[in-house]
Amino acid sequence: TVAVVPHERTRMDGGQLVITEQAKPGNNIKSAGEDYRQGEIILPAGQVLDGGAVALLAAFGITRLPVVRRPRVALLSLAENLVACEQAPSEAQVRDSNLPMLRAYAERSGARVAAELLLPPARLSAEADALRSAWQHGDIMISSGLNYTQGHNELGDLKALVGAEDVFGEVDYMPGSHVSMAVGGGKMLLSLSGNPASCAVGFHLLAAPALAALQGKPYRYAPIPMALIADFDKKSGSRRFARACAVSTPEGWRVTVTEGQKPSMIRSLIGCNALIDIAPGTPGLKAGDVAAVYLLP
């Protein structure tokens, strides 16, 4: 076969087939090895099976292959004054927003939520069976709250209940430096700050990479230099990760800090698709300054 002419480029004239375009050698012919050559890897380990990957497998007649199980996550929100989001809080209470937020982040990261528990610290012992069950049915437990306490530390009680031992505690960054990690029985307990924005930053920096690793997916935040659209004049004694919105423009990447940067403010998470990495001791950033920015997956 020299060339293939599409049907729509032909017509019948007096019983003869007329080609209405010039047929060049090789036109519309798919050569052997054109897409993939023999011996090439068609899908590397860790590849997400999206539509394109599934089409490629189908083209090669591959209908079964080994995959990584989606990690199971147990979520735990700990505070005295929290009520479930569907409840009406009293004057001394607030609705819990961390469990729904962590569920959304975890599912977006490819995980399945195996358990969700909203508990005041005083009920940890009473709910020991439920906590151990959540621990056993998950690959990783992510808790929020109780990371900064005076005197008796209920988070230590939680670790003892599930049989987890400390790996690290406290990381010098803002917001949400009160984080810790413990492990036991091949499982991880990652404890994040109770403030919503701090909890979100902790998830992006610590939980998301862990969930990616459990799925065999490569995960590394590569800093992208971006110019600031507006001033951010907040001084930073510690390393700070400012919630931000990054946009691609004809002049290159630009970034702006989202509104409401207090650790307790959920507003800063709306439209947040990036974190600006601000070095300790930075007096503030001005419009036009170039900063290191991490795009969130």
C-alpha positions as CSV (number, residue, x, y, z in Angstrom):
1,T,0.0,0.0,0.0
2,V,1.4,3.3,-1.0
3,A,-1.2,5.6,0.5
4,V,-4.7,5.6,1.9
5,V,-7.2,8.2,0.7
6,P,-10.1,9.0,3.0
7,H,-13.6,8.2,1.7
8,E,-14.6,11.8,2.0
9,R,-11.8,12.8,-0.4
10,T,-13.3,10.7,-3.2
11,R,-16.4,10.7,-5.5
12,M,-17.9,8.5,-8.1
13,D,-18.1,9.8,-11.6
14,G,-19.7,7.5,-14.3
15,G,-18.8,4.4,-12.5
16,Q,-15.3,5.5,-11.9
17,L,-13.7,6.4,-8.5
18,V,-12.2,9.9,-8.6
19,I,-9.7,11.0,-6.0
20,T,-10.2,14.7,-5.2
21,E,-6.8,15.3,-3.5
22,Q,-3.3,14.4,-4.4
23,A,-2.3,11.0,-2.9
24,K,1.2,11.3,-1.5
25,P,3.1,8.2,-0.6
26,G,2.7,7.3,3.1
27,N,-0.4,9.4,3.6
28,N,-2.7,8.0,6.3
29,I,-0.6,4.9,6.9
30,K,0.3,3.9,10.4
31,S,3.8,2.3,10.3
32,A,4.8,-0.5,12.6
33,G,6.6,1.0,15.6
34,E,5.4,4.5,14.8
35,D,3.7,4.9,18.2
36,Y,5.9,2.6,20.3
37,R,8.9,0.6,19.2
38,Q,9.5,-3.0,20.3
39,G,11.1,-3.1,23.7
40,E,9.9,0.3,24.8
41,I,8.1,0.7,28.1
42,I,4.6,1.8,27.3
43,L,3.6,2.7,30.9
44,P,6.1,3.2,33.8
45,A,5.4,2.1,37.4
46,G,3.4,4.7,39.2
47,Q,1.4,5.8,36.1
48,V,-2.1,6.9,36.9
49,L,-4.6,5.0,34.7
50,D,-6.4,7.9,33.1
51,G,-8.2,7.8,29.8
52,G,-5.1,7.9,27.7
53,A,-3.4,5.1,29.6
54,V,-6.5,2.9,29.4
55,A,-6.7,3.5,25.6
56,L,-3.0,2.5,25.2
57,L,-3.5,-0.7,27.2
58,A,-6.6,-1.5,25.1
59,A,-4.6,-1.0,21.9
60,F,-2.1,-3.5,23.0
61,G,-4.8,-5.9,24.2
62,I,-3.8,-5.6,27.8
63,T,-6.9,-6.1,30.0
64,R,-5.3,-7.1,33.3
65,L,-2.3,-5.7,35.0
66,P,-1.0,-5.3,38.6
67,V,-2.0,-2.1,40.3
68,V,-1.4,-0.4,43.6
69,R,-4.4,-0.4,46.0
70,R,-5.6,3.0,46.9
71,P,-4.4,3.8,50.5
72,R,-7.0,3.8,53.2
73,V,-7.1,6.9,55.5
74,A,-8.6,7.2,58.9
75,L,-9.4,10.8,59.8
76,L,-9.7,12.2,63.4
77,S,-10.6,15.6,64.6
78,L,-9.9,16.4,68.2
79,A,-11.1,19.4,70.2
80,E,-13.3,20.2,73.1
81,N,-15.5,22.8,71.4
82,L,-16.2,21.1,68.0
83,V,-19.5,19.8,66.8
84,A,-20.3,18.1,63.5
85,C,-20.8,20.5,60.6
86,E,-24.5,19.5,60.3
87,Q,-25.2,20.5,63.9
88,A,-26.0,24.0,65.3
89,P,-23.1,25.1,67.6
90,S,-23.7,26.8,71.0
91,E,-22.0,30.0,71.8
92,A,-18.9,28.1,73.0
93,Q,-18.7,25.8,70.0
94,V,-17.8,25.9,66.4
95,R,-18.6,23.5,63.5
96,D,-15.8,21.2,62.6
97,S,-14.5,22.0,59.1
98,N,-11.3,19.9,59.3
99,L,-12.8,16.5,58.8
100,P,-14.7,17.5,55.6
101,M,-11.6,19.3,54.3
102,L,-9.2,16.4,55.0
103,R,-11.7,14.0,53.4
104,A,-11.7,16.1,50.2
105,Y,-8.0,16.5,50.1
106,A,-7.4,12.8,50.8
107,E,-9.8,11.6,48.1
108,R,-8.2,14.1,45.6
109,S,-4.9,12.5,46.5
110,G,-6.2,9.1,45.5
111,A,-7.0,7.7,48.9
112,R,-10.1,6.1,50.3
113,V,-11.4,7.4,53.7
114,A,-11.9,4.3,55.9
115,A,-13.1,6.1,59.0
116,E,-13.9,9.5,60.4
117,L,-14.1,10.3,64.1
118,L,-14.9,13.6,65.8
119,L,-13.9,13.3,69.4
120,P,-13.3,15.6,72.4
121,P,-10.0,14.7,74.1
122,A,-11.8,13.5,77.2
123,R,-13.5,10.7,75.3
124,L,-10.3,9.1,73.8
125,S,-10.2,6.3,76.4
126,A,-14.0,5.7,76.2
127,E,-13.7,5.4,72.4
128,A,-10.6,3.2,72.5
129,D,-12.2,0.4,70.5
130,A,-13.3,2.8,67.8
131,L,-9.9,4.4,67.6
132,R,-8.1,1.0,67.4
133,S,-10.5,-0.1,64.7
134,A,-9.9,3.0,62.7
135,W,-6.2,2.5,63.1
136,Q,-6.4,-1.1,62.0
137,H,-8.5,-0.4,58.9
138,G,-6.4,2.5,57.6
139,D,-2.9,2.7,56.2
140,I,-2.4,6.2,57.7
141,M,-4.3,8.1,60.3
142,I,-4.4,11.9,60.0
143,S,-5.6,13.8,63.1
144,S,-6.1,17.5,63.6
145,G,-5.8,19.3,67.0
146,L,-4.2,18.6,70.3
147,N,-0.7,19.2,69.0
148,Y,-0.1,22.1,71.3
149,T,-1.1,21.4,74.9
150,Q,-0.1,22.4,78.4
151,G,0.5,19.7,81.0
152,H,-1.1,16.3,80.2
153,N,-0.8,15.6,76.5
154,E,-3.9,13.7,75.2
155,L,-2.1,13.2,71.8
156,G,0.3,10.9,73.7
157,D,-2.7,9.0,75.0
158,L,-3.8,8.5,71.4
159,K,-0.4,7.2,70.3
160,A,-0.4,4.8,73.2
161,L,-3.9,3.5,72.4
162,V,-2.9,2.6,68.8
163,G,0.7,1.6,69.6
164,A,2.5,4.3,67.7
165,E,5.9,5.7,68.6
166,D,7.1,9.2,67.8
167,V,9.3,9.9,64.8
168,F,9.3,13.7,65.0
169,G,7.4,16.6,66.6
170,E,7.4,20.3,65.8
171,V,8.6,21.6,62.5
172,D,9.9,25.2,62.2
173,Y,7.5,26.6,59.6
174,M,4.3,28.7,59.6
175,P,1.5,28.2,59.8
176,G,1.1,24.9,61.6
177,S,4.5,24.2,63.1
178,H,2.7,22.1,65.8
179,V,2.8,18.8,63.8
180,S,4.1,15.4,64.7
181,M,4.4,11.9,63.2
182,A,4.4,8.5,64.9
183,V,4.5,5.0,63.4
184,G,3.5,1.6,64.6
185,G,2.8,-1.7,62.9
186,G,3.7,-0.4,59.5
187,K,1.2,2.5,59.8
188,M,1.6,6.2,60.2
189,L,-0.1,8.7,62.5
190,L,0.3,12.2,61.2
191,S,-1.0,14.8,63.6
192,L,-1.7,18.3,62.1
193,S,-2.7,21.6,63.6
194,G,-6.3,22.2,64.5
195,N,-6.5,25.6,62.8
196,P,-8.1,25.0,59.4
197,A,-5.5,26.9,57.3
198,S,-2.6,25.4,59.3
199,C,-4.2,21.9,58.9
200,A,-4.4,22.4,55.1
201,V,-0.8,23.5,54.8
202,G,0.3,20.5,56.9
203,F,-1.7,18.2,54.6
204,H,-0.1,19.6,51.5
205,L,3.4,19.4,52.9
206,L,3.3,16.1,54.8
207,A,0.2,14.0,54.1
208,A,0.0,14.4,50.3
209,P,3.6,13.2,49.7
210,A,3.0,10.2,52.1
211,L,-0.2,9.2,50.2
212,A,1.6,9.5,46.9
213,A,4.4,7.3,48.2
214,L,1.9,4.7,49.3
215,Q,0.6,4.6,45.7
216,G,4.0,4.4,44.2
217,K,3.6,7.8,42.5
218,P,6.6,10.2,42.2
219,Y,5.9,13.3,44.3
220,R,8.2,16.2,44.7
221,Y,7.5,19.9,45.1
222,A,9.7,21.6,42.6
223,P,9.9,25.4,43.3
224,I,8.9,27.6,40.4
225,P,10.1,31.3,40.4
226,M,7.1,33.6,40.1
227,A,6.7,37.4,40.3
228,L,4.2,38.7,42.9
229,I,1.2,40.6,41.6
230,A,0.7,42.5,44.9
231,D,2.6,43.3,48.1
232,F,2.7,40.8,51.0
233,D,4.2,42.8,53.8
234,K,4.0,40.3,56.7
235,K,7.3,39.7,58.4
236,S,8.4,36.1,58.9
237,G,10.5,35.0,61.8
238,S,10.2,31.4,60.7
239,R,9.9,29.8,57.3
240,R,6.4,30.7,56.0
241,F,4.2,29.0,53.5
242,A,1.7,31.6,52.3
243,R,-1.5,30.3,50.6
244,A,-1.6,31.8,47.2
245,C,-3.2,31.7,43.7
246,A,-0.8,31.2,40.8
247,V,-1.8,32.1,37.2
248,S,0.0,31.7,33.9
249,T,0.2,34.9,31.8
250,P,1.8,35.7,28.5
251,E,4.7,37.2,30.5
252,G,5.1,34.0,32.6
253,W,3.9,32.7,35.9
254,R,2.5,35.3,38.4
255,V,1.3,34.7,41.9
256,T,-0.7,36.6,44.5
257,V,-1.3,35.8,48.2
258,T,-4.9,34.9,48.9
259,E,-6.9,36.9,51.3
260,G,-7.0,36.1,55.0
261,Q,-3.6,34.6,56.0
262,K,-4.4,33.9,59.7
263,P,-4.0,30.2,60.6
264,S,-7.7,30.1,61.6
265,M,-9.0,31.7,58.4
266,I,-10.6,29.4,55.8
267,R,-10.9,32.2,53.3
268,S,-7.2,31.9,52.4
269,L,-7.9,28.4,51.0
270,I,-10.4,29.6,48.4
271,G,-8.7,29.7,45.1
272,C,-5.5,28.5,46.7
273,N,-3.5,26.4,44.2
274,A,0.0,27.2,45.4
275,L,2.2,27.9,48.4
276,I,4.8,30.7,48.4
277,D,7.9,29.5,50.3
278,I,9.1,32.5,52.3
279,A,12.5,32.3,54.0
280,P,12.9,33.1,57.7
281,G,13.8,36.7,58.4
282,T,12.1,38.0,55.3
283,P,10.8,41.5,56.0
284,G,8.0,41.2,53.5
285,L,7.5,40.9,49.7
286,K,6.7,43.6,47.2
287,A,4.9,43.5,44.0
288,G,7.3,42.4,41.3
289,D,9.5,40.4,43.7
290,V,10.3,36.9,42.5
291,A,9.6,34.1,45.0
292,A,9.8,30.3,45.1
293,V,6.3,28.9,44.6
294,Y,5.0,25.3,44.9
295,L,2.1,24.4,42.7
296,L,-0.3,22.1,44.5
297,P,-1.4,19.0,42.6
